[in-house]
Amino acid sequence: MTEEDEAAFDEFLAARSTALLRTAILVCGASQHDAEDLVQNALEKVYRHWSRIRHDNPESYARRVVVNAAISAARRRRVIQEITFARPPDTPAASPDVELREELVEELRRLPARMRAVLVLRYWEDLSENETAALMGCSAGTVKSQAARGLARIRERMGPREGVLG
């Protein structure tokens, strides 16, 4: 890799690594450590292919690697039963919205990996249906149906709440 490529990669890393970690945490549905591992592996792949992807869209490439790895990991984890708690441990909250956010994140974790990935990319990362479809390698119709089903499941589990999920 040339010095120019190294500098461009370092700039990309500084600008987008936090956003990739946030996406990985939400898509992964597991611990922050697992999400950090996903991002690390994604960044290794980005680095290896940097000269080829640098001028295209390296963030999209990295996001796709994270999403695909999270879906693959979820498939492997299906065999292992995780112990889940009804509520996370009590922690002080600055505002009532923090509790709602935690509930939403917990409900996201309960969804199947592809459905969770669609919701995170569409509504957290604010990608369009077409961008999400391209990133996940599926049709826009699949994105629409997965998003609708995922939101319906979350609404059903959380019950009626004013201003939540439409």
N, C-alpha and C positions, 0 to 999 in steps of 0.2 A: 504494500500500500504506500502511495506517495505521501509526502509531508502534507500536501494540500488535502488529500483524502483523510489523513489522520486528523487534521484541524477541523475539517467539516464534520467528521464523525464525533469528535469531542464537543463541537457546538450542538449537534443534534442531541447528544447524550445529555448535556446540561439543560437543554430546552424541553425535552420531551420525556425523560425518564420518570419523572413524578407522575405525569399523566398516564403513562403506560402502567405504572404500579397501581394507580387508582383503578384503572380498567381491570387489571388482573385480579385485584382484591374482590371486585364485584362479580366478575365473570367466574372466577375460580370457585367461589362459594365455600372456601376452606379458610385456613389460617393465613395470616399475613406472610408467614415464612414460606408457605407454598406459593403464594403470589409472587414473592420476591424471587423465588427459584424460577418461576415461569418467565419473569421479566429478564432475569440474568441469561437464561437460555435463549430467549428471543434476541437479546442484544448481541449475544455471541454470533447468532446467525446473521443478523444485520451487519455486524462487523465483517464477517467472512465474505459477504456479498456486496459490501459497500460500494465498490467501484462500479458495479452493475446497476444498483438501485438508487444510488445517490441522487441522480437527476430526475428520477421518477417520483415516487412518493414513499420515502423510507418509513414514515410514521405509519402509513397504511400497511406496509409490509410487516412491520414489527407488531402492529395490532393483530393482524391476521395470524401471525405465529403464536401470539399469546392466546388468542381465542381457540385456535385449533388444538394447542397443547392443553388448555383447560378442559375442552370437550373430551380429549383422549384420556386425560387423567380421571375425569368423572366416570368414564366407561370402566376404567380399571378399578375404581373405588366401589363400584356397584356391588362387587363381590364381598367387600368388607363392610360390615355393619358398624356405623359410627354411633357413639353414645351422644345423644343430644339432650339438652336441658330445656325445660319449658321456657325459662327466662334466663337471660345472661345474669351474672352476678350483679348485685346492687352497686352502682357507682353514682357519685354525685353528678347531676346534670345541670348545665347552665340554664337551660330552657326546656319547656315541655316538648319542643320539636325534636330534641335529641332522642327522646324515647320513641317517638314516632319513626324517626329515621332508622333506629335500631330494629324496630319491628319490621319495617319495609325491607331492610337488608336481610333479616332472618327469613322473611317470606321469599325473597329472591333465592336464598340458599336452598330452599326446599324444592325449587323448580328443577326440572331436568336441565342438563347442561346447555343444550342448544337453545332452549326457550329462554334461559337466563341470559345467554350471550346476546340474543336478539334484543331483549329488554334493555340490557346495559348499553349496547351500541346505539339503539334507537333513542332512548330517553335520557341516559346519563351522558353519553358521548355526543348526543344530538346529531347523529348521522341520519341521512335520509334513508328511505326504504331501499332505494337503488344502491346507495353506498354500502348499506348493511348487507344487502344481498351479494354484492360483488365481494365484499370482505369475507363473507361466510361461504361463498361458492354455491349459492342457491338462488332461487327465483325471488322476485319481489313479492309474489303471491305467498310464498312460504314465509317470508318475513312478516307479512301482514297477518297471516293466520297464527303464527307462533306468538306474535305480539298480542293479538286479541285474546288468545287462549291463556297466555301468561297473566295478563292484566285481570282477566276474569277469575282466575284461580286466586290471585292475591286479594281481589275484592271480596270473593267468597269467604276466604279464611279470616280476613280482618274485620268483616262485618261493615255496617254502614258508618261512615265517618265523613263529616262535612269537609269538603275541599281536598279529599285524598283520592288520587287517581281518577280525577274527573268527576 
